[in-house]
Amino acid sequence: MNIVEPNFGLPEQLDREAVLTVSELDYVCNEITVKGRNGAILDLLVTEDKCSKFLKALQQSGQQHVVNFITQNGGEKN
């Protein structure tokens, strides 16, 4: 599933929110496909703090729908 748009605005927000380091951003941006970039981002979200900042970066880059999907358990009921 490719609901996250990892190209337009998100890398800048990940930098601004200090979610990823410069070398981590390079790792993400070196991936060619959307799926590859999304996978690289997820691989680097290893702490709760990074995850929280990632959600904020998604909001700031106009991807509130993804935040809603993540925080609402993808629409699944427990």
Secondary structure per residue as TSV (DSSP state, phi and psi in degrees):
chain	resnum	aa	ss	phi	psi
A	1	M	-	360.0	133.5
A	2	N	-	-121.6	62.9
A	3	I	-	-87.2	-15.7
A	4	V	S	-88.6	131.5
A	5	E	-	-96.0	102.8
A	6	P	-	-86.1	6.6
A	7	N	S	-106.8	-53.5
A	8	F	S	-91.3	94.7
A	9	G	S	96.2	-28.0
A	10	L	H	-68.0	-45.5
A	11	P	H	-57.3	-40.2
A	12	E	H	-64.1	-40.2
A	13	Q	H	-69.9	-36.5
A	14	L	H	-63.2	-34.3
A	15	D	H	-71.7	-49.8
A	16	R	H	-58.3	-40.6
A	17	E	T	-84.5	2.2
A	18	A	T	56.0	38.9
A	19	V	S	-75.4	-44.2
A	20	L	S	-125.8	151.5
A	21	T	-	-78.5	171.3
A	22	V	H	-60.2	-43.5
A	23	S	H	-67.7	-34.3
A	24	E	H	-67.5	-39.9
A	25	L	H	-63.4	-39.0
A	26	D	H	-61.3	-41.9
A	27	Y	H	-58.4	-45.3
A	28	V	H	-64.9	-49.0
A	29	C	H	-68.8	-20.5
A	30	N	T	-76.8	-14.4
A	31	E	-	-71.8	138.5
A	32	I	-	-85.0	-40.0
A	33	T	S	-97.5	160.2
A	34	V	H	-59.4	-45.4
A	35	K	H	-59.7	-42.0
A	36	G	H	-64.0	-42.8
A	37	R	H	-67.1	-42.8
A	38	N	H	-61.9	-42.2
A	39	G	H	-63.1	-40.6
A	40	A	H	-64.1	-41.7
A	41	I	H	-61.0	-49.0
A	42	L	H	-62.4	-36.4
A	43	D	H	-60.3	-29.6
A	44	L	H	-93.2	-7.2
A	45	L	-	-86.9	78.9
A	46	V	-	-101.8	-5.5
A	47	T	S	-127.8	158.7
A	48	E	H	-62.0	-37.4
A	49	D	H	-61.9	-44.6
A	50	K	H	-63.5	-38.5
A	51	C	H	-64.2	-42.6
A	52	S	H	-62.7	-44.0
A	53	K	H	-66.5	-34.6
A	54	F	H	-62.1	-43.8
A	55	L	H	-60.9	-41.0
A	56	K	H	-64.9	-41.0
A	57	A	H	-63.7	-38.8
A	58	L	H	-61.5	-45.6
A	59	Q	H	-59.2	-46.0
A	60	Q	H	-68.1	-21.7
A	61	S	T	-100.0	18.1
A	62	G	T	77.7	27.0
A	63	Q	-	-118.2	44.8
A	64	Q	H	-58.5	-32.7
A	65	H	H	-59.6	-33.6
A	66	V	H	-72.4	-41.2
A	67	V	H	-58.5	-45.9
A	68	N	H	-60.3	-42.8
A	69	F	H	-61.5	-45.1
A	70	I	H	-67.9	-48.9
A	71	T	H	-74.4	-18.6
A	72	Q	T	-101.8	20.7
A	73	N	G	60.1	34.1
A	74	G	G	63.5	22.1
A	75	G	G	85.3	-0.6
A	76	E	-	-81.1	144.3
A	77	K	-	-99.9	138.8
A	78	N	-	-87.4	360.0
